[in-house]
Amino acid sequence: DDKDDDLSINVVEPDENEWKKFIDEMKYARALEYVLQNAPVRAKDPEKKKKAAQMALSTMMKIKTSEIPQAVNSIPVALRDTLMKYIYKGFENPKDYSSSALLTWHEKVLAITGLGSIMAWFQRAITLSPKKRGFHIVTNEILQQIPEINQIEIGLMNVFIQHTSASLSINENAAPDVRVDMETIFNKLVPEDNSYEHLDEGKDDMPAHAKCSLLGASLNIPISSGRLALGTWQGIYLCEHRNRARHRNIVVTINGQPKK
């Protein structure tokens, strides 16, 4: 039937032993070209495509940054579209492949092919350590977990907190008493008493939800020359509204034009 015919299509795929021979000889550019030449682009079997992508991406990770332009130049023009597809596949698996290295590959392929600069996307789930109730500066704690921001010339960073009892804000990053006063102000705005219906987890339960809605769950911050374009006195706040705080999960999404 049609399904069987589709699965039996005779498509090429890179031979792992041949590929390993190039790798063992440290002929990484040649190994990459070999995989691209034999990429199973017509294969119906997703495992074949996945294996070829892994071979290409692991090879790319072995090529030094300074040697990437030469490697890209050695790839025939007809194969560069496949190369770019594998680069995007790599971005989908940040735990397996260096996003900073992939951004360099992305940039060099675009520069050499004359396509100009295309927007790059990157996303990572990070964790903020448990903090006591109150307002805390977490700018550096976030940036330490997303070094890929250094590769972006112009762009935006979205920071989203996956909770309903903590929030995010931007405010004064120098004077600690500002953060103390912020806690005082919000406690007055949303007092803890027995006037709420929802108090399943204590008196701080519903007030925490209300404060979260007032302050918000996400931030959008410009990126300029690989750095957050925050003002001199601005910092990212984690606003912890619970008495028994725990770690907080954050999703960071970056998009922008890679550096040249």
C-alpha positions as CSV (number, residue, x, y, z in Angstrom):
1,D,0.0,0.0,0.0
2,D,1.0,3.7,-0.1
3,K,2.4,3.6,3.5
4,D,4.7,0.7,2.7
5,D,5.8,2.4,-0.5
6,D,6.7,5.6,1.4
7,L,8.8,3.7,4.0
8,S,10.6,1.7,1.3
9,I,11.9,4.8,-0.6
10,N,15.5,4.3,-1.3
11,V,17.3,7.3,0.3
12,V,20.9,7.9,1.1
13,E,22.1,8.3,4.6
14,P,25.6,8.9,6.0
15,D,27.6,5.7,6.9
16,E,28.6,6.0,10.5
17,N,31.9,4.2,10.0
18,E,32.9,6.5,7.1
19,W,32.0,9.5,9.2
20,K,34.0,8.2,12.2
21,K,37.0,7.8,10.0
22,F,37.0,11.5,9.1
23,I,36.5,12.3,12.8
24,D,39.4,10.1,13.9
25,E,41.6,11.8,11.4
26,M,40.4,15.2,12.7
27,K,39.1,16.1,9.3
28,Y,36.0,17.7,10.8
29,A,35.1,20.0,7.9
30,R,35.3,16.9,5.6
31,A,33.2,14.9,8.0
32,L,30.5,17.6,8.1
33,E,30.5,17.8,4.3
34,Y,30.2,14.0,4.1
35,V,27.1,14.1,6.4
36,L,25.5,16.9,4.4
37,Q,26.1,15.2,1.1
38,N,24.4,12.0,2.4
39,A,21.7,13.7,4.5
40,P,18.5,11.6,4.3
41,V,16.3,14.6,3.4
42,R,13.7,12.3,1.7
43,A,13.6,9.7,4.4
44,K,10.3,8.9,6.0
45,D,12.0,7.3,9.0
46,P,12.5,10.1,11.6
47,E,15.3,8.1,13.3
48,K,17.4,8.3,10.2
49,K,17.0,12.1,10.1
50,K,17.7,12.4,13.8
51,K,20.8,10.4,13.5
52,A,22.2,12.4,10.6
53,A,21.4,15.6,12.5
54,Q,23.3,14.4,15.5
55,M,26.3,13.5,13.4
56,A,26.3,16.9,11.7
57,L,25.8,18.8,15.0
58,S,28.4,16.8,17.0
59,T,30.9,17.5,14.1
60,M,30.1,21.2,14.2
61,M,30.8,21.3,17.9
62,K,34.3,20.0,17.2
63,I,35.3,22.8,14.8
64,K,37.0,25.7,16.5
65,T,35.3,29.1,16.3
66,S,38.2,30.5,14.3
67,E,37.9,27.7,11.7
68,I,34.1,28.0,11.2
69,P,34.4,30.5,8.2
70,Q,36.8,28.2,6.4
71,A,34.6,25.2,7.1
72,V,31.5,27.0,5.8
73,N,33.4,28.1,2.7
74,S,34.3,24.4,2.0
75,I,30.7,23.3,2.0
76,P,29.2,23.3,-1.5
77,V,26.5,26.0,-1.9
78,A,23.8,23.4,-2.6
79,L,24.4,21.9,0.8
80,R,24.2,25.1,2.9
81,D,20.5,25.0,3.2
82,T,20.7,21.6,4.8
83,L,23.5,22.9,7.1
84,M,21.2,25.7,8.2
85,K,18.4,23.3,8.9
86,Y,20.7,21.3,11.2
87,I,21.8,24.5,13.0
88,Y,18.1,25.2,13.8
89,K,17.7,21.7,14.9
90,G,20.6,22.3,17.3
91,F,18.8,25.4,18.7
92,E,15.9,23.1,19.7
93,N,18.2,21.1,21.9
94,P,20.2,23.6,24.0
95,K,21.1,20.9,26.5
96,D,23.0,18.9,23.9
97,Y,24.6,21.6,21.8
98,S,26.3,24.9,22.6
99,S,23.9,27.7,21.7
100,S,26.8,30.2,21.5
101,A,28.6,28.0,19.0
102,L,25.5,27.5,17.0
103,L,24.9,31.3,16.9
104,T,28.4,31.6,15.5
105,W,27.7,29.0,12.8
106,H,24.4,30.8,12.0
107,E,26.1,34.1,11.7
108,K,29.0,32.8,9.5
109,V,26.6,30.9,7.1
110,L,24.5,34.0,6.6
111,A,27.6,36.2,6.1
112,I,29.2,33.9,3.6
113,T,26.0,33.2,1.7
114,G,25.2,36.9,1.5
115,L,21.8,36.5,3.1
116,G,22.4,39.2,5.7
117,S,21.3,38.9,9.3
118,I,18.3,36.8,10.2
119,M,16.7,36.8,13.6
120,A,17.9,34.1,15.9
121,W,15.7,32.5,18.7
122,F,16.8,30.9,21.9
123,Q,14.9,29.6,24.9
124,R,15.9,28.1,28.2
125,A,14.2,27.1,31.4
126,I,16.2,28.2,34.5
127,T,15.7,28.0,38.2
128,L,16.1,30.7,40.8
129,S,17.2,29.7,44.3
130,P,14.6,29.9,47.2
131,K,14.4,33.3,48.8
132,K,12.6,34.7,51.8
133,R,9.4,36.7,51.4
134,G,10.2,40.1,49.9
135,F,11.8,41.7,46.9
136,H,15.1,40.5,45.6
137,I,17.5,41.5,42.8
138,V,18.1,38.5,40.6
139,T,19.7,40.2,37.5
140,N,23.0,38.4,37.8
141,E,21.5,35.1,38.9
142,I,19.5,35.1,35.6
143,L,22.4,36.3,33.4
144,Q,24.7,33.6,34.8
145,Q,22.4,31.0,33.3
146,I,22.0,32.5,29.8
147,P,25.6,33.2,28.5
148,E,24.1,33.1,24.9
149,I,22.9,36.7,25.4
150,N,26.5,37.8,24.7
151,Q,26.1,36.6,21.0
152,I,23.1,39.0,20.3
153,E,23.8,42.4,18.9
154,I,20.2,43.8,19.0
155,G,17.2,42.0,20.4
156,L,14.8,41.3,23.2
157,M,14.8,39.1,26.3
158,N,11.5,37.9,27.7
159,V,11.6,36.6,31.2
160,F,8.5,34.6,32.4
161,I,7.9,33.2,35.8
162,Q,5.9,29.9,36.0
163,H,4.1,30.6,39.3
164,T,1.1,32.4,40.7
165,S,2.5,33.4,44.0
166,A,5.6,35.2,42.9
167,S,6.2,37.9,40.3
168,L,8.8,39.9,38.4
169,S,9.5,43.6,38.2
170,I,12.2,46.1,37.4
171,N,13.2,48.7,39.9
172,E,16.0,50.3,42.0
173,N,19.2,48.1,42.1
174,A,21.3,50.0,44.6
175,A,19.5,51.0,47.8
176,P,18.3,48.0,49.8
177,D,15.7,50.1,51.6
178,V,13.8,50.4,48.4
179,R,13.1,46.7,48.4
180,V,12.1,46.8,52.1
181,D,9.7,49.7,51.3
182,M,8.2,47.8,48.3
183,E,7.3,44.9,50.6
184,T,5.7,47.3,53.1
185,I,3.7,49.0,50.3
186,F,2.3,45.8,48.9
187,N,1.5,44.4,52.3
188,K,-0.6,47.5,52.8
189,L,-2.2,47.3,49.4
190,V,-3.1,43.6,49.9
191,P,-3.4,43.0,53.6
192,E,-3.4,39.5,55.1
193,D,-6.7,38.8,56.9
194,N,-9.7,36.5,56.9
195,S,-11.7,38.5,54.3
196,Y,-10.7,36.2,51.5
197,E,-12.4,33.0,50.3
198,H,-9.2,31.3,49.1
199,L,-6.9,30.7,52.1
200,D,-6.1,27.0,51.4
201,E,-2.4,27.4,52.2
202,G,-2.6,30.0,54.9
203,K,-3.2,33.8,55.2
204,D,-0.5,34.6,52.6
205,D,-2.3,32.4,50.0
206,M,-4.8,34.8,48.3
207,P,-2.7,37.9,48.9
208,A,0.2,36.3,47.1
209,H,-2.0,35.6,44.0
210,A,-3.3,39.2,44.1
211,K,0.2,40.7,44.3
212,C,1.3,38.5,41.4
213,S,-1.5,39.9,39.3
214,L,-0.6,43.5,40.2
215,L,3.1,43.1,39.4
216,G,2.9,40.6,36.5
217,A,4.5,37.4,35.5
218,S,6.8,38.5,32.7
219,L,9.3,41.2,31.6
220,N,10.6,42.3,28.2
221,I,14.1,43.8,28.2
222,P,16.0,45.2,25.2
223,I,19.4,43.6,24.4
224,S,22.1,45.9,23.0
225,S,25.6,44.7,22.0
226,G,25.3,41.5,24.0
227,R,24.1,43.2,27.2
228,L,20.7,44.0,28.7
229,A,19.9,47.6,28.1
230,L,18.9,48.3,31.6
231,G,19.3,51.7,33.1
232,T,22.2,52.4,35.5
233,W,19.9,52.0,38.6
234,Q,17.6,49.3,37.2
235,G,17.6,45.6,38.3
236,I,15.4,42.6,37.8
237,Y,13.3,41.8,40.9
238,L,12.0,38.5,42.0
239,C,9.0,39.4,44.1
240,E,8.5,36.6,46.5
241,H,5.0,36.7,48.1
242,R,4.9,33.5,50.1
243,N,6.2,32.9,53.7
244,R,7.4,29.5,52.8
245,A,9.3,30.2,49.6
246,R,10.7,27.6,47.3
247,H,12.8,27.6,44.1
248,R,11.2,29.5,41.3
249,N,11.0,28.3,37.7
250,I,11.7,30.9,34.9
251,V,11.6,30.6,31.1
252,V,13.9,32.9,29.3
253,T,13.3,33.6,25.6
254,I,15.8,35.6,23.5
255,N,15.4,36.7,20.0
256,G,17.5,39.1,18.0
257,Q,20.2,39.8,15.4
258,P,23.4,37.8,16.1
259,K,26.7,39.7,16.3
260,K,28.8,39.8,13.2
